[in-house]
Amino acid sequence: MARIGIVTGGGSGLGQSAAVRLAEEGVNIAVVDVNEEGGNETVDMVKKAGADAIFIKADVSNPSDVKQYVDKTVEHFGTIDYFFNNAGISGSGKYFLDTEIEEIEKIVGINLLGALYGVRYVSEVMLKNGGGAIVNTASSAGVIGQDSVVTYSATKHGIIGLTKSMVAEYAKDGLRVNAIAPGPTETPMVKAFYEANPKMKENAAGGIPQKRLGTPEEVAELVAFLLTSKAEYINGEVIRIDGGFTNTK
Ligand SMILES: NC(=O)c1ccc[n+]([C@@H]2O[C@H](COP(=O)([O-])OP(=O)(O)OC[C@H]3O[C@@H](n4cnc5c(N)ncnc54)[C@H](O)[C@@H]3O)[C@@H](O)[C@H]2O)c1
């Protein structure tokens, strides 16, 4: 029987690539995003790859939207086997003391609360149905400290705490929860961030031992591996995928 996956932030970047990669493994996908156009584009791509897909418009920072995307997925597909908990924003790149409170609340609301709500409602369904696998998107900034991204870094460190502690509570019941920590990867989010902060772009590739950014396809490969049964005994891990970047810090 086909497996069912939810991908948040599925309308662009890492989410879009992972949705397509999972579709190649025969996984049917609920694509969740605030961006309708991007989400529908991903649905078409998943269908071209040979799996079924629906788009669900939802803001992950709103708990009732989160409950709604979980309910709609179960209504349509019957269950949830895989969850790529990935929607996120980077913020303006300002130093912390120049950052408005509204921006801090927005980043925490989407990146951390959104991820917590997602795990809260999705794992409830998974545990009722005998288990499942979750991959949370952290970041290099969730593993090391970095300037210009203090709030973002705080949320991504939080994602790692969420990952490890869920395993402590629910691995015995059949839940696997891992996190990925990508370094700078060529997605629309990163392009926009570097356009606004050109100095950081100059430094980025140069500071990576492999001297290039990652690609969404490389990250999608890791996500598909971690979610599917190939990684059955990997639990509570944070896998860095960053060309050696955090290894040298
Ligand atoms: N690209 C990188 O270099 C990089 C590195 C490390 C971690 N990450 C993380 O990867 C994840 C995906 O980033 P990306 O680079 O693919 O970015 P992206 O901007 O290309 O895609 C993010 C998607 O999330 C959606 N989204 C934003 N806010 C939302 C909300 N409130 N509710 C629902 N959907 C929302 C956007 O509409 C977009 O489609 C993020 O969590 C990001 O922090 C990215």
The ligand as an SDF file (V2000), in Angstrom:
LIG
                    3D

 44 48  0  0  0  0  0  0  0  0999 V2000
   18.1170   26.9760    2.1230 N   0  0  0  0  0  0  0  0  0  0  0  0
   19.0040   26.8980    3.1130 C   0  0  0  0  0  0  0  0  0  0  0  0
   20.1830   27.2510    2.9670 O   0  0  0  0  0  0  0  0  0  0  0  0
   18.6020   26.3610    4.4440 C   0  0  0  0  0  0  0  0  0  0  0  0
   19.6000   25.9780    5.3220 C   0  0  0  0  0  0  0  0  0  0  0  0
   19.2490   25.4610    6.5530 C   0  0  0  0  0  0  0  0  0  0  0  0
   17.9120   25.3310    6.8860 C   0  0  0  0  0  0  0  0  0  0  0  0
   16.9570   25.7340    6.0160 N   0  0  0  0  0  0  0  0  0  0  0  0
   15.5630   25.5630    6.4200 C   0  0  0  0  0  0  0  0  0  0  0  0
   14.8970   24.7930    5.4330 O   0  0  0  0  0  0  0  0  0  0  0  0
   13.5060   25.0840    5.4630 C   0  0  0  0  0  0  0  0  0  0  0  0
   13.0330   25.3610    4.0500 C   0  0  0  0  0  0  0  0  0  0  0  0
   13.7080   26.4910    3.5670 O   0  0  0  0  0  0  0  0  0  0  0  0
   13.9550   26.7620    2.0240 P   0  0  0  0  0  0  0  0  0  0  0  0
   15.3600   27.1910    1.8940 O   0  0  0  0  0  0  0  0  0  0  0  0
   13.4480   25.6410    1.2240 O   0  0  0  0  0  0  0  0  0  0  0  0
   13.0540   28.0760    1.8680 O   0  0  0  0  0  0  0  0  0  0  0  0
   11.9570   28.5060    0.7860 P   0  0  0  0  0  0  0  0  0  0  0  0
   11.6100   29.9140    1.1140 O   0  0  0  0  0  0  0  0  0  0  0  0
   12.4160   28.1660   -0.5760 O   0  0  0  0  0  0  0  0  0  0  0  0
   10.7340   27.5560    1.1560 O   0  0  0  0  0  0  0  0  0  0  0  0
   10.0420   27.7120    2.3710 C   0  0  0  0  0  0  0  0  0  0  0  0
    8.5590   27.4810    2.1370 C   0  0  0  0  0  0  0  0  0  0  0  0
    7.8990   27.6240    3.3870 O   0  0  0  0  0  0  0  0  0  0  0  0
    6.7120   28.3390    3.1720 C   0  0  0  0  0  0  0  0  0  0  0  0
    6.2830   29.0100    4.3990 N   0  0  0  0  0  0  0  0  0  0  0  0
    6.8390   30.1120    4.9740 C   0  0  0  0  0  0  0  0  0  0  0  0
    6.1280   30.4640    6.0480 N   0  0  0  0  0  0  0  0  0  0  0  0
    5.0970   29.5850    6.1470 C   0  0  0  0  0  0  0  0  0  0  0  0
    4.0230   29.4400    7.0500 C   0  0  0  0  0  0  0  0  0  0  0  0
    3.8380   30.3020    8.0460 N   0  0  0  0  0  0  0  0  0  0  0  0
    3.1560   28.4180    6.8700 N   0  0  0  0  0  0  0  0  0  0  0  0
    3.3170   27.5510    5.8330 C   0  0  0  0  0  0  0  0  0  0  0  0
    4.3220   27.6460    4.9390 N   0  0  0  0  0  0  0  0  0  0  0  0
    5.2050   28.6520    5.1010 C   0  0  0  0  0  0  0  0  0  0  0  0
    7.0410   29.3400    2.0880 C   0  0  0  0  0  0  0  0  0  0  0  0
    5.8700   29.8370    1.4420 O   0  0  0  0  0  0  0  0  0  0  0  0
    7.9360   28.5140    1.1810 C   0  0  0  0  0  0  0  0  0  0  0  0
    7.1770   27.8630    0.1740 O   0  0  0  0  0  0  0  0  0  0  0  0
   13.3280   26.2380    6.4500 C   0  0  0  0  0  0  0  0  0  0  0  0
   12.9250   25.7360    7.6930 O   0  0  0  0  0  0  0  0  0  0  0  0
   14.7350   26.8190    6.5440 C   0  0  0  0  0  0  0  0  0  0  0  0
   14.9470   27.4800    7.7670 O   0  0  0  0  0  0  0  0  0  0  0  0
   17.2560   26.2260    4.7860 C   0  0  0  0  0  0  0  0  0  0  0  0
  1  2  1  0
  2  3  2  0
  2  4  1  0
  4  5  1  0
  4 44  2  0
  5  6  2  0
  6  7  1  0
  7  8  2  0
  8  9  1  0
  8 44  1  0
  9 10  1  0
  9 42  1  0
 10 11  1  0
 11 12  1  0
 11 40  1  0
 12 13  1  0
 13 14  1  0
 14 15  2  0
 14 16  1  0
 14 17  1  0
 17 18  1  0
 18 19  2  0
 18 20  1  0
 18 21  1  0
 21 22  1  0
 22 23  1  0
 23 24  1  0
 23 38  1  0
 24 25  1  0
 25 26  1  0
 25 36  1  0
 26 27  1  0
 26 35  1  0
 27 28  2  0
 28 29  1  0
 29 30  1  0
 29 35  2  0
 30 31  1  0
 30 32  2  0
 32 33  1  0
 33 34  2  0
 34 35  1  0
 36 37  1  0
 36 38  1  0
 38 39  1  0
 40 41  1  0
 40 42  1  0
 42 43  1  0
M  CHG  2   8   1  16  -1
M  END
$$$$
